[in-house]
């Protein structure tokens, strides 16, 4: 699945670069310097909660529509989540880059843009959108690329969040300048969840990093597992997209 997603992403990038050149998108970032509040929000929160806007996924199918996106975002703001995650991958997750702009305008909360970043072009694009933070999946790039991507994001005012799923990813992550490492409990090949494995990996992350737990959170015990392993925050996607009473669910985690 991850190979399919990246192959499609490469095709998209080729078309995007024809429509808006790298030079042009760099120019856009000069007039839209990001003033990210993401890191401070995570660091200062007591058990940070990042609520995700995800309209579909390969494992869960369709989860929502564009029409309900902003209403859901405003609900997240109402229940005082720490930040909002916005998936912008178009083909497998039904996302769009412009969702970042709309959600920031509607909520004024820090936004973590989640996508499959394989090219510096995407980092400039994220800056032009005003993304407060950008996800970098360690597995899909080599160590040198990851280091360069993290530095570029920081130079543009974006907070890099490096996602890992195993010790090999962690070895890459700690060679970068990132301040935040996220452990994903979802296997990127099978999309199966394994929170115990994720929490064991979280214990391996050096204490100087802010730690986040991604995926698989559907009960308070799932959240407790991450926090007990040292997570500063958790990201909840599918469960919140399906949840009718978001307020009660978020309260139960706190």
Secondary structure, 3 states (H helix, E strand, C coil): CHHHHHHHHHHHHHHHHHHCCHHHHHHHHHCCCCCCCHHHHHHHCCCEEEEEECCEECCCEECCCHHHHHHHHHHHHHCCCCEEEEECCCCCCCCCCHHHHHHHHHHCCCEEEECCCCCHHHHHHHHHHCCCEEEEEHHHCCHHHHHHHHHHHHHCCCEEEEEECCHHHHHHHCCCCCCEEEEECECCCCCCECHHHHHHHHCCCCCCCEEEEECCCCCHHHHHHHHHCCCCEEEECHHHHHCCCHHHHHHHHC
